[in-house]
Amino acid sequence: MFSQIIHYFQTDSGQYWQYVWQHIYLSFGTLVIAMVIAFPLGYLGSKIKPVATFCTAFAQVLRIIPSLALLFLLIPYIGTGTLPALIALIVLALPPLLINTILGFNEVDPTYREVGQALGMNNRQLRHQIEIPLALPYILNGIKLALVEIIASATLATYIGAGGLGTLIFTGLGLYDMTYVVIGGVSVALLSLLSMVGFDLLIRRIRRHDQTNYSI
């Protein structure tokens, strides 16, 4: 199998990188759209309890919807391709983003706000200089969880013609050729692992920075 994998990269490396690019484009496009939706809702949820209750319940409902089932449900209405894949993956990404954003802002110690108010900060300054920096590790953790889930689940987008590394996996399954399955599966796993490690390092660095600058 190892020799077959080497042969694939020697003969079809251009096609492989096209699949990688499609997978990354779909994953990060999904993440950006999901963040635009989740962050304002999560911030409101941290301030207004009914909104938090709604967001939490909404996130729990989204968690129980299988992405593959949603993909097939969308096909009669918007067809195949990238759009239904984006919608299904956004649904998958919203729960960790919403919950961690609410948690992050709720975990900000009120003492820091009181100190900021004593220094004459207005609400906008409190939000940008105190609340967001202190909530950022939790928010980034939500982004990490969402991105890892998106990258792993984006393989299903192949079913509806959205491309990506899932094409290799399902081609291998269809041809009973484990070479393609291994190449696609390992590539997806590596993308997920790199995303996880990168965000973990970033979160660790930000927490050290917060401990240094916000110690009372």
C-alpha positions as CSV (number, residue, x, y, z in Angstrom):
1,M,0.0,0.0,0.0
2,F,2.9,2.4,0.8
3,S,4.2,2.1,-2.7
4,Q,0.7,2.8,-4.1
5,I,0.4,5.9,-2.0
6,I,3.8,7.2,-3.3
7,H,2.6,6.4,-6.8
8,Y,-0.6,8.4,-6.3
9,F,1.3,11.5,-5.2
10,Q,3.8,11.1,-8.1
11,T,1.0,10.9,-10.7
12,D,-2.0,12.8,-9.1
13,S,-0.5,15.3,-6.7
14,G,-2.3,18.2,-8.5
15,Q,-5.6,16.6,-8.0
16,Y,-4.8,15.9,-4.4
17,W,-4.0,19.5,-3.6
18,Q,-7.2,20.5,-5.4
19,Y,-9.2,18.3,-3.0
20,V,-7.2,19.8,0.0
21,W,-8.0,23.3,-1.1
22,Q,-11.7,22.5,-1.6
23,H,-11.8,21.0,1.9
24,I,-10.1,24.0,3.5
25,Y,-12.2,26.5,1.6
26,L,-15.4,24.8,2.5
27,S,-14.3,24.4,6.2
28,F,-13.1,28.0,6.8
29,G,-16.0,29.5,4.8
30,T,-18.4,27.6,7.0
31,L,-16.5,28.7,10.1
32,V,-16.6,32.4,9.2
33,I,-20.3,32.4,8.5
34,A,-21.1,30.5,11.7
35,M,-19.0,33.0,13.7
36,V,-20.8,36.0,12.2
37,I,-24.1,34.4,13.4
38,A,-23.0,33.0,16.7
39,F,-20.9,35.8,18.3
40,P,-23.6,38.5,18.4
41,L,-26.1,36.0,19.7
42,G,-23.7,34.7,22.2
43,Y,-22.8,38.1,23.5
44,L,-26.5,39.0,23.8
45,G,-27.1,35.7,25.6
46,S,-24.5,36.7,28.2
47,K,-26.3,39.9,28.9
48,I,-30.0,38.8,28.6
49,K,-31.0,35.6,30.3
50,P,-34.0,34.7,28.0
51,V,-31.7,35.0,25.0
52,A,-29.2,32.7,26.7
53,T,-31.9,30.2,27.4
54,F,-33.0,30.4,23.8
55,C,-29.5,30.0,22.5
56,T,-28.7,27.1,24.7
57,A,-31.9,25.3,23.7
58,F,-31.3,26.1,20.1
59,A,-27.8,24.8,20.3
60,Q,-29.0,21.5,21.9
61,V,-31.6,21.0,19.2
62,L,-28.9,21.6,16.5
63,R,-26.7,19.0,18.1
64,I,-29.2,16.2,17.5
65,I,-29.6,16.9,13.8
66,P,-27.3,14.5,11.8
67,S,-25.4,16.5,9.2
68,L,-25.9,13.8,6.5
69,A,-29.6,13.7,7.1
70,L,-29.8,17.5,6.8
71,L,-27.8,17.4,3.5
72,F,-30.3,15.0,1.9
73,L,-33.2,17.1,3.3
74,L,-31.8,20.2,1.6
75,I,-31.3,18.6,-1.8
76,P,-35.0,18.9,-3.0
77,Y,-35.0,22.7,-2.2
78,I,-31.6,24.0,-3.1
79,G,-30.0,21.2,-5.1
80,T,-26.5,19.8,-4.8
81,G,-23.1,21.5,-4.5
82,T,-21.5,23.9,-2.1
83,L,-24.5,25.8,-0.7
84,P,-26.4,22.8,1.0
85,A,-23.0,21.6,2.3
86,L,-22.4,25.1,3.8
87,I,-25.8,25.2,5.4
88,A,-25.4,21.7,7.0
89,L,-21.9,22.4,8.3
90,I,-23.0,25.8,9.7
91,V,-25.7,24.0,11.7
92,L,-23.0,21.7,13.0
93,A,-20.7,24.6,13.9
94,L,-23.2,26.8,15.7
95,P,-23.6,24.9,19.0
96,P,-20.0,25.0,20.3
97,L,-19.7,28.6,19.1
98,L,-22.8,29.8,20.8
99,I,-22.3,27.9,24.1
100,N,-18.6,28.9,24.5
101,T,-19.3,32.6,23.6
102,I,-22.0,32.8,26.3
103,L,-19.8,30.9,28.8
104,G,-16.8,33.1,28.0
105,F,-18.6,36.4,28.7
106,N,-20.3,35.0,31.8
107,E,-16.9,33.9,33.2
108,V,-15.6,37.5,33.2
109,D,-15.1,38.5,36.9
110,P,-17.4,41.4,37.7
111,T,-14.5,42.9,39.7
112,Y,-12.7,43.8,36.4
113,R,-15.8,45.6,35.2
114,E,-16.0,47.5,38.4
115,V,-12.4,48.5,38.2
116,G,-12.9,49.6,34.6
117,Q,-15.9,51.7,35.5
118,A,-13.9,53.3,38.4
119,L,-11.3,54.3,35.8
120,G,-14.0,56.0,33.8
121,M,-14.5,53.5,31.0
122,N,-17.8,53.5,29.1
123,N,-19.6,50.4,28.0
124,R,-17.8,50.2,24.6
125,Q,-14.4,50.5,26.3
126,L,-15.4,47.9,28.9
127,R,-16.4,45.5,26.2
128,H,-13.3,45.9,24.0
129,Q,-10.7,46.3,26.6
130,I,-11.9,44.0,29.4
131,E,-14.7,41.6,28.5
132,I,-13.6,40.4,25.0
133,P,-9.9,39.9,26.0
134,L,-10.9,37.9,29.1
135,A,-13.6,35.9,27.2
136,L,-11.4,35.2,24.3
137,P,-9.9,31.9,25.5
138,Y,-13.4,30.4,25.8
139,I,-14.4,31.8,22.5
140,L,-11.3,30.4,20.8
141,N,-12.0,27.0,22.4
142,G,-15.5,27.2,20.8
143,I,-13.9,28.0,17.5
144,K,-11.5,25.1,17.8
145,L,-14.3,22.6,18.6
146,A,-16.4,23.9,15.7
147,L,-13.5,23.8,13.2
148,V,-12.5,20.3,14.1
149,E,-16.1,19.1,13.7
150,I,-16.4,21.0,10.4
151,I,-13.2,19.5,9.0
152,A,-14.2,16.0,10.0
153,S,-17.8,16.3,8.7
154,A,-16.9,18.2,5.5
155,T,-16.1,14.7,4.1
156,L,-19.8,14.1,3.8
157,A,-20.1,17.1,1.4
158,T,-18.8,14.8,-1.4
159,Y,-22.2,13.1,-1.4
160,I,-23.7,16.2,-2.9
161,G,-20.9,17.3,-5.1
162,A,-19.2,19.9,-2.9
163,G,-15.8,18.2,-3.4
164,G,-13.0,18.0,-0.8
165,L,-11.0,15.2,0.7
166,G,-14.1,13.1,1.1
167,T,-13.9,12.5,-2.7
168,L,-10.8,10.4,-2.1
169,I,-12.5,8.4,0.7
170,F,-15.7,7.6,-1.1
171,T,-13.8,6.9,-4.4
172,G,-11.7,4.4,-2.5
173,L,-14.8,2.8,-0.9
174,G,-16.4,2.6,-4.3
175,L,-13.4,1.0,-5.9
176,Y,-12.5,-1.2,-2.9
177,D,-9.1,0.5,-3.0
178,M,-7.9,1.4,0.5
179,T,-5.1,3.6,-0.9
180,Y,-7.6,6.4,-1.6
181,V,-9.3,5.8,1.8
182,V,-6.1,6.0,3.7
183,I,-4.9,9.2,1.8
184,G,-8.2,11.0,2.3
185,G,-8.7,9.8,5.9
186,V,-5.2,10.6,7.1
187,S,-5.3,14.0,5.4
188,V,-8.6,14.9,7.1
189,A,-7.1,13.7,10.5
190,L,-4.0,15.8,9.9
191,L,-6.0,19.0,9.2
192,S,-8.1,18.4,12.3
193,L,-5.0,17.8,14.4
194,L,-3.2,20.9,13.1
195,S,-6.2,23.0,13.8
196,M,-6.5,21.6,17.3
197,V,-2.9,22.0,18.2
198,G,-2.7,25.5,16.7
199,F,-5.7,26.7,18.7
200,D,-4.5,25.1,21.9
201,L,-1.2,26.9,21.6
202,L,-3.0,30.2,20.9
203,I,-5.4,29.7,23.8
204,R,-2.5,28.9,26.2
205,R,-0.6,32.0,25.1
206,I,-3.7,34.3,25.5
207,R,-4.3,32.9,29.0
208,R,-0.8,33.6,30.1
209,H,-1.1,37.2,28.7
210,D,-4.4,37.6,30.6
211,Q,-2.9,36.4,33.8
212,T,-0.1,38.9,33.4
213,N,-2.2,41.9,32.5
214,Y,-5.3,41.4,34.5
215,S,-4.0,40.2,37.8
216,I,-5.4,42.2,40.7
